[in-house]
Amino acid sequence: MAARDQSSYEVQHDIAFPRAPRITCSDGFSLSVQASHGAYCAPRCNIADWHEVEVGYPSDTPKAFLYLAEDPEHPTDTVYGYVPIELVVEEINSHGGVA
């Protein structure tokens, strides 16, 4: 989550809901990865060493964490809660890494 601004008082004190930019992989696959006090992540705060994050609206069906889909019948139009970081990294690497 280093790509988002963590310097504001609101972010540091869990008042605001900061958003990280969408991640795009080398092969064009993209996904939203979020972690804040308002996201399905652990720990559930704005600044932390997260071990689970919220993933949303991938551009294609993810293989590494499909089982965590909120709506598995619509895998590209749903949120995936409490996804272990290792599975996010695995999925990104399977698409050639971050572009």
Secondary structure, DSSP 8 states (H G I E B T S, - for coil): -TTS---SHHHHTT-S------EEBTTS-EEEEE-STTSS-BS-SSSS--SEEEEE--SS--SSSGGGBSSTTSTTSSEEEEEEHHHHHHHHHHTTSB-
